[in-house]
Amino acid sequence: MSITTSNAAPLVSIEAIDLYERDVRLRMPFRFGVVTLTEAPQAFARVRVRLADGQSAEGGAAELLAPKWFDKDPALSNEANFDQLRRSLGIARELYQAGQPATAFGHFTRHYRAQLDRAAQAGLNSLVANYGPALIDRAILDGLCRALGRSFHDVIRHNVAGISATPLCPDLDGFDVDGFLAGLQPASTINARHTVGLVDPITRADQETRVGDGLPETLEEVVKTYGHRWFKLTGGGDIAADIERLTRIASVLDRVEGGYRASLDGNEQYADVDGIIELWHRMRADQRLARLCRSVSFIEQPIKRQAALTQNVSGLSTQRPVIIDESDDSLDAFVQGRQMGYTGVSSKTCKGFYKSLINRARCLKWNHEESRDEVLDPTNPRYIMSAEDLTIQAGLALQQDLALVALMGIKHVERNGHHYVNGMAGLPEAEQEAFLAAHPDLYERSHGAVRVKIRDGTLAIGSLGCTGFASGAMPDWAAMRPMRTDPAAAAKP
């Protein structure tokens, strides 16, 4: 496969890829879709890169091994889901280490189809398959940034990674990728969109027992403590139950001074478009939900992935933008989704940050094309990108995701890891202090641990413009265990 390179993009040799993990335990359960999460490992990749001029550096990346999101097969245990993701990482490590020097983006394009093919042979779906490269690509870019002594923002805006439309995205042929990247502007703050999980207590009356760690537990307490103005409301697929729960949520959010905005996440819980349209119509007809309905900015993948891209959702997307998330399992999924009436797509670093940039370019291109044919409000574009979370943890994972979505101009991002997990509690003290010292705008020490700092619903992220991919500190690699990527363990029953 040929690789189109930018004049400013150096060739990168990959000298070593080490994979690690450590356990994450939640302070309170998080239910999304078909799983209630209480613990999961976090994966780490450490990559040593070398440039042609001899400069070398190590880069890192991290991501939760989340169950029942990448593959929701009920026959698979959580541990089987973890092993699928480990296997994806193992395949990616083998491919990337065996490759010849390439630009940072060239490593991604060179191995993209081979990764999907080898993963399929191991019984892994495309969403699982892309997990491995998503982690390793970030670590490679981090290493490139550090070898050059430049920031993530600088490297992307000057296309030092060598990002191009070819050979994998022919729909962007002729699009000015360099101009698009140069026009991106990093932000110093971003709004945090709080997730209201399916088993989250809304008020104190919902709780029989308390975690009792001093941190907020109910939605009421979250609003009071963090001052959120953006929320993500999850659905369970039962219309009557969803209406009742949304009504209770509205009773809290409608009291937020100055108003609020929200997204509605269907979590693939509806079998077809008719079900989610009925939910929306019943929400609109319920006076208790009048303000909440006005506050909904977009609806996130409500239809099961097996049917999501085979049913036209225009009947819903003409009322609110509808985005794909779990169905965004390939570089052309958003293109397919557009043909079925979807008007948005999610950015998640677990799906690949290059894909996020490509899809952001598509939004810009499509909005420009359609504005020539009809009068569109530039402040309310038809095609949008949302920024979603997968219980991202403080440290590399959180910072790299924040730097990416803020650079793409997204004004709010779902954040839930800080709520369901007790910050950096349990990590080595030296590691906690290193991240706090490097990013005092983003973190604080409270309740016995370093944790994300949210004020008036916003995150301060100016310090992410440091050398490297958004991190002035590194995790304690010695405090982790090596990851096993046994292919037999990842196979489906």
Disulfide bonds with the S-S distance in Angstrom:
none
